[in-house]
Amino acid sequence: MKIRGSLSRAEIDDYLDEATIPLRLACHTPAGRLWMLSLWFQYRDGVFRCATGADADVVRYLEHDSAVAFEVSTNKPPYAGVRGSGTATIDPDPEKAVLRELLERYLGGTDSKLARSLLEKDREEVTITVDPSVVYGWDFSERMADAVE
């Protein structure tokens, strides 16, 4: 993985480990149009893992073209984040293991109505793994210090 931008690999890893904001994933549709969506993620060993329903449009799109771009960034100043490009693979997750981990990470558990509906027995789940080839990290905290309260 090629690292670019003002953040080191360790700083990027720390940022992604702590961030509980969605990953924005961009890909191509089979018709060649651009598509973007937001997904919960976990970042381990240099790859992103996301979960979605097996029947989601993005699954078909990624099976057609595995090239992706992504971004995980703050929405409020001072801005910081990580963006890049890479490839995505899709694997079945019949036990919904990744989804359960993401529910813990983002919601703090699986007791909510949302969690219960996502974990329904009949719902087929897949894992999207994004393997970055280029990652660009930035943190404008210092640069924006006198522009935000």
Backbone torsions as a table, in degrees:
resi	resn	phi	psi	omega
1	MET	NA	130.3	177.9
2	LYS	-89.4	128.8	-179.9
3	ILE	-102.7	130.5	176.6
4	ARG	-132.2	170.2	177.7
5	GLY	92.6	-168.5	-173.0
6	SER	-90.1	-7.0	-179.1
7	LEU	-100.4	142.5	175.5
8	SER	-77.9	169.9	176.6
9	ARG	-58.4	-42.8	179.7
10	ALA	-64.2	-40.6	178.6
11	GLU	-66.9	-38.6	176.3
12	ILE	-63.5	-47.1	178.8
13	ASP	-58.7	-44.8	179.2
14	ASP	-62.7	-45.2	-179.9
15	TYR	-58.7	-48.7	-176.8
16	LEU	-70.1	-29.6	177.3
17	ASP	-68.7	-35.4	-176.9
18	GLU	-89.3	-24.8	-173.9
19	ALA	-70.2	126.1	173.8
20	THR	-117.8	47.9	172.6
21	ILE	-114.2	154.6	-177.9
22	PRO	-68.1	154.2	170.1
23	LEU	-85.9	130.8	174.0
24	ARG	-93.2	122.4	-175.6
25	LEU	-114.9	127.6	177.6
26	ALA	-113.1	139.0	179.2
27	CYS	-150.0	-178.1	177.3
28	HIS	-108.3	142.7	172.4
29	THR	-81.3	165.1	176.0
30	PRO	-58.9	-23.6	178.2
31	ALA	-83.7	1.3	177.6
32	GLY	86.6	6.4	177.8
33	ARG	-84.8	158.2	176.7
34	LEU	-83.9	146.6	179.6
35	TRP	-138.4	137.6	177.3
36	MET	-134.8	142.8	176.8
37	LEU	-148.9	163.6	178.4
38	SER	-107.9	135.9	-179.7
39	LEU	-136.7	144.0	169.8
40	TRP	-66.5	150.9	-177.8
41	PHE	-144.6	162.1	164.0
42	GLN	-129.6	147.1	-177.7
43	TYR	-120.6	116.9	179.8
44	ARG	-143.5	139.3	175.2
45	ASP	52.7	35.5	174.9
46	GLY	80.8	7.9	177.3
47	VAL	-129.3	153.8	174.5
48	PHE	-95.8	139.5	172.9
49	ARG	-123.3	128.4	179.6
50	CYS	-126.5	163.5	178.5
51	ALA	-126.7	145.6	174.1
52	THR	-158.0	166.9	177.4
53	GLY	-67.6	143.9	-178.2
54	ALA	-61.5	-23.1	-178.7
55	ASP	-95.1	7.3	180.0
56	ALA	-67.1	143.7	179.3
57	ASP	-53.8	-39.6	-176.1
58	VAL	-60.6	-29.0	178.7
59	VAL	-63.1	-47.6	178.3
60	ARG	-62.5	-41.4	-179.4
61	TYR	-63.0	-44.6	-178.0
62	LEU	-71.8	-29.8	174.9
63	GLU	-66.8	-31.1	178.6
64	HIS	-77.4	-41.4	-177.6
65	ASP	-147.1	114.0	-173.5
66	SER	-85.7	-2.6	179.7
67	ALA	-72.5	133.2	-178.7
68	VAL	-138.8	161.6	166.0
69	ALA	-125.0	156.8	-176.6
70	PHE	-149.0	161.3	173.5
71	GLU	-153.2	137.9	170.4
72	VAL	-126.5	109.0	-175.5
73	SER	-148.9	156.9	179.1
74	THR	-72.5	154.3	178.3
75	ASN	-101.5	-12.2	-178.8
76	LYS	-119.2	145.3	177.5
77	PRO	-66.4	150.5	0.1
78	PRO	-77.8	136.4	-174.1
79	TYR	-75.1	142.4	176.1
80	ALA	-152.5	156.1	177.3
81	GLY	170.6	-174.8	-179.5
82	VAL	-138.6	134.4	175.2
83	ARG	-139.3	165.4	178.9
84	GLY	174.1	-164.1	179.5
85	SER	-141.9	161.8	-179.5
86	GLY	177.9	-153.5	178.9
87	THR	-126.8	153.0	-179.3
88	ALA	-118.2	143.2	172.0
89	THR	-124.3	156.3	-178.2
90	ILE	-124.4	132.0	178.1
91	ASP	-133.4	142.7	175.4
92	PRO	-62.4	148.8	175.7
93	ASP	-134.6	72.4	-174.6
94	PRO	-61.1	-28.1	179.2
95	GLU	-88.8	-3.8	-179.8
96	LYS	57.6	35.3	-177.0
97	ALA	-63.7	-46.4	179.9
98	VAL	-66.5	-43.0	177.8
99	LEU	-58.0	-44.3	178.7
100	ARG	-60.2	-43.2	178.0
101	GLU	-62.5	-39.3	179.5
102	LEU	-69.2	-37.5	176.2
103	LEU	-62.7	-39.7	175.7
104	GLU	-63.8	-45.4	-176.8
105	ARG	-64.6	-45.3	-173.1
106	TYR	-94.1	-32.3	-176.9
107	LEU	-112.4	-9.2	-179.9
108	GLY	80.5	9.8	178.7
109	GLY	160.5	-173.7	-177.2
110	THR	-118.9	21.9	-176.1
111	ASP	-89.5	-8.9	-176.5
112	SER	-77.9	162.6	176.6
113	LYS	-61.0	-40.9	178.1
114	LEU	-60.0	-49.5	-179.0
115	ALA	-60.0	-44.8	-179.6
116	ARG	-61.6	-39.6	-179.6
117	SER	-68.8	-38.2	178.9
118	LEU	-69.1	-28.9	-177.7
119	LEU	-92.7	6.9	-179.8
120	GLU	-53.0	141.6	-175.1
121	LYS	-56.3	-38.6	-176.0
122	ASP	-79.2	-11.0	-177.3
123	ARG	-82.2	121.9	177.6
124	GLU	-85.7	133.3	-175.1
125	GLU	-119.3	147.1	173.3
126	VAL	-129.7	160.2	173.7
127	THR	-108.1	129.5	172.2
128	ILE	-100.7	120.1	177.1
129	THR	-108.0	122.2	178.4
130	VAL	-104.9	119.8	178.8
131	ASP	-103.9	103.0	-176.0
132	PRO	-70.5	140.0	172.3
133	SER	-101.3	-32.7	177.0
134	VAL	-133.3	133.2	177.3
135	VAL	-130.1	133.3	-179.9
136	TYR	-122.1	118.1	-179.7
137	GLY	-111.4	143.6	178.2
138	TRP	-144.9	154.8	176.3
139	ASP	-148.6	110.8	-177.5
140	PHE	-95.1	17.8	-178.3
141	SER	-55.5	-48.9	-178.2
142	GLU	-67.8	-45.5	-178.5
143	ARG	-62.5	-32.4	-176.5
144	MET	-101.6	8.0	-172.8
145	ALA	-51.9	-42.8	-177.3
146	ASP	-91.9	3.3	-179.7
147	ALA	-99.8	-12.3	-179.4
148	VAL	-127.8	155.2	179.4
149	GLU	-82.7	NA	NA
